[in-house]
Amino acid sequence: MEPKDNCSFSYNSGKKLRRMGQEIQGFTPSSGLRVVGNVFSDWVTPYYDSFGLSVVNDKSNGTLIEGNDLRATMVGTAWGAADGGGTHRFGFGIEAGGNGIVVRNNILVGNWIAGVCASTPATVQNNQKFGPANWGDWTVEAAGKLTAANNAVDRNVANAPPLSAVVPATQAGIDAATSFQLSAQPIDSSTALLSWTNPPSGRIVVNAISTVGREIGPSVGPTNFAVMSSPMTIGGLHPGWQIDLQLLSDNGTASNVATIQMPNAPATPASATPTPAASVVAVDTVLHMSDGTIRTSTTQP
């Protein structure tokens, strides 16, 4: 599947799977994808590329993969397709790709060939992994780069916590966006006033996304910037651009967008060219008198 903006593939569960728990791909620029709170375990005839999650829409912005419980466990002993070397095995716990993607607070249990594998620069933090390293607990594909922090690894699978329960969608607050109202208006060419009502509980962040090209980053405006209370002034926005200001709960349960047209920056006034001072000269007056004499005088300005 190839998602557009502000999609959530969250709070699903599955057992007796063969391939991916969820697979999200594509090359359409998008933003705000949330893959949160899914629970997958007990594969049947797993393939060498059976992944817990494959989220590799590499042109997406600000994807969050959080709070998933992914277990490389099997029902029975039969395997599916082997890898090129003839080895029967599981694939990655999480395959992650996207601009600014964050993978955090997930539980990975069992004999995954790698815990998290990044195809683009990714932040991997506060995850728990139980099982062997194999290719690596946190690793990368060809174009990937990984920043790992505060992750915990235990080689003993028996120490893993019980399988997580799936949070019902209504309890999780998936529908909270229906009452999460948001508005924005420009103050000047790079600053806007953002206001909202009925926010969801917990931490709320704002992302600035260009409506043309779906660009995100410092050249557009703030990214994953925590907001506190409404109204709030947001600075650093690109003058003259139409920008989506996306406000969302950090756990991915609610989001909303206000589109704003930023005014152009005021033109820089041209430097005034000073008027050159008039030339000032003294004037000599010569008078020829009737008696034949000559008189002269000098007049100063």
C-alpha positions in Angstrom: 0.0 0.0 0.0 1.1 3.6 -0.7 -0.3 6.0 1.9 -1.0 9.7 1.5 -0.8 12.2 4.4 -1.8 11.5 8.0 -2.5 7.8 7.6 -2.5 5.5 10.7 -2.0 1.7 10.5 -2.4 1.1 14.2 -3.7 -1.2 16.9 -4.0 -4.3 14.7 -3.2 -7.9 15.7 -2.4 -11.0 13.7 -1.3 -14.6 14.1 -0.6 -17.5 11.8 0.9 -15.1 9.2 3.2 -16.1 6.4 4.9 -12.9 5.2 4.6 -9.4 6.6 2.6 -8.3 9.6 2.2 -5.0 7.6 3.9 -3.8 4.5 3.8 -0.1 3.5 5.8 1.0 0.4 5.7 3.6 -2.3 7.4 6.7 -3.6 4.7 9.3 -3.3 5.8 12.2 -1.0 3.6 12.1 2.1 3.8 13.0 5.8 2.4 12.0 9.2 2.3 8.2 8.8 1.8 6.4 12.1 2.3 2.7 12.7 1.5 2.3 16.4 0.5 -0.5 18.8 0.3 -3.5 16.4 0.9 -7.0 17.7 2.0 -9.9 15.4 3.2 -13.4 16.3 3.0 -17.1 15.6 3.9 -17.3 11.9 3.0 -20.3 9.8 5.7 -21.5 7.3 7.6 -18.2 7.6 9.7 -17.1 4.6 13.2 -15.7 4.8 11.6 -12.3 4.2 8.8 -12.6 6.7 9.1 -9.2 8.5 7.1 -8.0 11.5 6.7 -4.6 9.8 8.0 -3.3 6.5 7.5 0.4 6.4 9.7 1.7 3.5 7.9 4.5 1.7 11.2 6.3 1.5 9.8 9.7 0.4 7.6 10.0 3.4 8.2 12.6 6.1 8.0 12.2 9.8 6.9 8.6 10.0 6.6 7.1 13.5 6.8 3.4 14.3 6.0 3.0 18.0 4.7 0.6 20.6 4.5 -2.5 18.4 5.1 -6.0 19.7 6.6 -8.3 17.1 7.5 -11.9 17.8 9.4 -14.3 15.5 7.5 -17.3 16.8 6.1 -20.2 14.8 3.1 -22.5 14.7 4.4 -25.9 13.8 7.9 -26.6 12.4 7.4 -26.2 8.6 9.2 -23.3 6.8 8.4 -21.4 3.7 11.0 -20.2 1.1 14.6 -20.3 2.1 17.1 -17.5 1.4 19.6 -17.6 -1.5 22.0 -19.7 0.6 19.3 -22.3 1.4 18.8 -21.1 5.0 15.3 -21.1 6.5 15.0 -18.1 8.8 12.9 -15.0 9.7 13.5 -11.6 8.1 13.7 -8.2 9.9 11.6 -7.4 12.9 11.1 -3.9 11.5 12.3 -2.6 8.1 12.2 1.2 8.3 12.6 3.9 5.6 11.5 7.5 5.3 12.8 11.0 5.8 13.0 11.6 9.6 11.6 8.2 10.5 11.5 7.4 14.2 11.3 3.8 15.6 10.8 3.7 19.3 9.3 1.8 22.3 8.8 -1.4 20.3 9.2 -5.0 21.6 11.1 -7.4 19.3 11.2 -11.1 20.4 12.7 -14.2 18.9 15.1 -15.1 16.1 14.7 -12.1 13.8 17.7 -11.9 11.4 17.9 -8.3 12.5 15.9 -6.3 15.0 15.5 -3.0 13.1 17.0 -2.5 9.6 17.0 1.1 8.2 16.9 1.9 4.5 17.3 5.7 5.1 18.6 7.7 8.0 16.5 6.6 11.1 16.3 7.3 14.8 16.0 4.0 16.8 15.4 4.5 20.5 13.9 3.0 23.7 13.2 -0.4 22.0 13.5 -3.8 23.7 14.9 -6.8 21.9 15.0 -10.3 23.2 16.9 -12.9 21.2 20.1 -13.4 19.2 21.9 -10.6 17.3 22.3 -12.5 13.9 23.0 -9.7 11.4 22.7 -7.1 14.1 20.2 -5.8 16.6 20.0 -2.4 14.9 21.4 -2.3 11.4 21.1 -0.7 7.9 20.6 -1.5 4.3 22.7 0.1 1.5 21.5 3.7 1.8 20.6 3.6 5.5 22.1 5.4 8.5 21.0 4.6 12.0 21.1 6.7 15.2 20.4 4.3 18.2 19.8 5.4 21.8 18.6 3.9 25.0 17.7 0.5 23.4 17.8 -2.6 25.6 19.0 -6.1 24.4 18.6 -9.4 26.2 19.8 -12.6 24.5 17.5 -14.8 26.6 14.1 -14.9 24.9 12.6 -16.4 28.1 13.0 -12.9 29.7 10.6 -11.3 27.3 7.4 -9.9 28.8 4.0 -11.5 28.0 2.6 -10.8 24.6 1.0 -7.3 24.6 -2.7 -6.9 24.4 -4.1 -4.8 21.5 -5.6 -1.5 22.7 -9.1 -1.2 21.2 -9.3 1.6 18.7 -11.9 3.6 20.6 -9.8 3.5 23.7 -6.7 4.3 21.8 -8.3 7.5 20.6 -8.1 7.0 16.8 -11.2 9.1 16.4 -9.9 11.9 18.6 -9.1 13.9 15.4 -12.8 14.5 14.8 -12.8 17.0 17.7 -9.2 18.2 17.4 -9.8 21.6 15.8 -7.0 23.7 14.5 -6.6 27.1 12.8 -3.6 29.2 11.7 -3.1 32.8 10.5 0.1 34.6 9.4 1.5 37.3 11.6 4.3 38.3 9.2 6.2 36.6 6.4 7.8 34.0 8.6 5.6 33.8 11.7 2.1 32.4 12.2 -0.3 32.1 15.1 -1.5 28.6 15.7 -4.5 27.8 17.9 -6.5 24.7 18.7 -9.3 23.3 20.8 -10.1 19.8 22.2 -6.5 18.5 22.0 -5.8 14.9 22.8 -4.0 14.1 26.0 -0.2 13.7 26.1 2.6 15.4 24.2 1.6 17.4 21.0 4.0 18.3 18.2 3.8 20.5 15.1 5.3 19.8 11.7 5.5 22.3 8.9 5.1 20.7 5.4 5.1 22.5 2.1 2.0 21.9 0.0 4.1 21.7 -3.2 6.5 18.7 -3.0 5.6 17.9 0.6 9.0 19.1 1.7 9.8 19.1 5.4 12.7 20.5 7.3 14.4 23.7 8.5 13.9 25.4 5.1 10.1 25.0 5.5 9.6 25.4 9.2 9.7 23.5 12.5 9.6 19.7 12.6 8.4 17.6 15.6 8.4 20.9 17.6 6.6 20.4 21.0 3.7 22.8 21.7 2.4 23.6 25.1 -0.8 25.6 25.1 -3.1 27.4 22.6 -2.6 29.9 21.0 1.1 29.7 20.2 3.4 31.6 17.8 5.3 29.5 15.3 8.4 31.0 13.7 10.9 30.0 11.1 8.3 29.5 8.3 9.3 30.0 4.7 8.1 33.4 3.3 5.7 33.2 0.3 5.0 29.5 0.6 1.8 27.7 1.2 2.4 25.4 4.2 0.5 22.7 6.0 0.9 23.1 9.7 0.3 19.7 11.1 -0.5 19.3 14.8 -0.5 15.8 16.1 -0.3 13.8 19.3 3.1 12.2 19.7 1.6 8.7 20.1 -0.1 9.0 16.7 -3.6 8.8 17.9 -4.8 12.1 16.6 -3.8 14.8 14.1 -5.1 17.7 12.2 -3.8 20.2 9.6 -4.3 23.9 8.9 -3.1 25.2 5.6 -1.6 28.7 5.6 -0.4 31.0 2.8 2.6 32.9 4.1 3.1 36.4 2.7 6.2 37.3 0.8 9.0 38.9 2.7 8.9 42.7 2.3 11.1 44.0 -0.4 14.4 45.5 0.7 14.3 49.2 -0.1 16.9 50.3 -2.6 19.7 52.4 -1.2 19.1 56.1 -1.8 21.7 57.8 -4.0 22.7 61.0 -2.3 22.3 64.1 -4.4 25.7 65.6 -5.0 26.3 68.9 -3.4 26.2 71.9 -5.8 29.5 73.3 -6.7 30.2 76.5 -4.8 32.5 79.2 -6.3 33.4 82.7 -5.6 32.4 85.4 -8.2 34.7 88.2 -9.3 33.0 91.4 -10.6 35.0 93.8 -12.8 33.7 97.3 -13.3 35.1 99.7 -15.9 34.4 103.2 -14.7 33.7 106.3 -17.0 36.8 108.1 -15.7 38.9 105.2 -17.1 39.5 103.5 -13.7 38.8 99.8 -13.1 37.3 98.5 -9.9 37.0 94.8 -8.9 35.1 93.0 -6.2 34.7 89.4 -5.1 31.4 88.0 -4.0 31.5 84.9 -1.6 28.6 82.5 -1.7 
